[in-house]
Amino acid sequence: MTGLGRGVLHQRTQSTFTEVVRHEPGEAARPYVEFYWHVRWNVREPYETKVLAHPNVHLVFEEPEPLVYGVDRNLFTRMLEGRGQVLGIKFRPGGFRPFTEGPVLGLADRRVPAAAFFGAEVAEVSRRVLEAGDSAAMARLAEAFLVPRLPAAVDPTAAEVAAMAERITASPGLCRVEAAAAEFGVSVRHLQRLFAEYVGASPKWVLRRARLHEAATRADAGAPIDWATLATDLGYTDQAHLVHDFTATVGTSPARYARTP
């Protein structure tokens, strides 16, 4: 599967110098991994890529060392220079919990050396992954490293939380934590505890991020947008609320963002 993916900002510009390929996980890894992603870029001048991150933890094989990225609750940025590539494992919400000593919320907004979770051998694996060249081969090496380190049995609570987070992410019109808790048949407080323990971000943040993803996706499509109608569709009280939320996170108004490739 190719394409920059939902959440990557200014896709029309980035698609001219960035290639993204995704690979599905095998059966053993599927309860934990959403997909493997390979990004390759070639830029003439440094470019700051910006991403509205999802509620997922990533293990990224990159130079100078592999890193684990917690959920970035602000705006993820990275400077791209020259030619380069990275191979990432995007864990399902809750899928990284077996590798942490405490709640996944402790990783929020952090980039941590992967050796802290997987030992010193991960550096050599990262080198071999990046030298593999072919993205499918890179993904296979990453999975071969990960699978023996997975738990013998899937945590049923992690699977439940993953389903909750994925339901919220797919439903930008679901805009209140109380409504989400009622749909899942749990209390608001219990839902908050589950997300802190397994996801690494609050359910309120996941709800809000889903709405911003939808707004950015509509803006990137290039078609005229009735912002007042979109605000209503996404559960905002009015257009001003949407504009404030988008601007506070992305750094520019949605209308101005839509005019920028």
Number of C-alpha atoms within 10 A of each C-alpha: 10 12 14 19 14 15 20 19 22 20 21 14 12 19 13 11 13 19 16 19 17 23 18 15 19 14 10 13 19 15 19 26 25 19 18 25 24 23 18 15 18 16 15 10 9 11 13 12 16 18 19 22 21 20 29 26 27 23 23 23 27 18 14 9 15 24 24 22 21 25 25 22 20 15 14 16 13 10 9 18 14 11 12 15 18 20 26 23 26 23 23 27 30 31 28 24 22 19 14 13 9 13 18 25 19 16 20 20 17 15 16 15 19 21 15 13 16 14 10 12 11 22 21 11 17 26 16 15 22 21 11 15 11 11 22 17 14 25 24 17 17 23 18 14 16 16 15 11 11 17 11 7 6 13 14 9 12 24 17 14 22 24 16 20 23 15 15 23 21 13 15 21 19 20 19 13 22 17 12 22 18 12 10 16 10 13 14 17 11 11 22 18 15 22 26 20 20 26 32 28 27 20 26 16 13 24 23 23 25 25 29 22 22 20 23 22 19 17 23 20 12 13 9 10 15 10 19 16 12 18 20 14 13 21 17 19 11 15 16 13 14 24 19 14 19 23 16 13 15 19 12 14 16 24 16 10 18 21 11 13 13
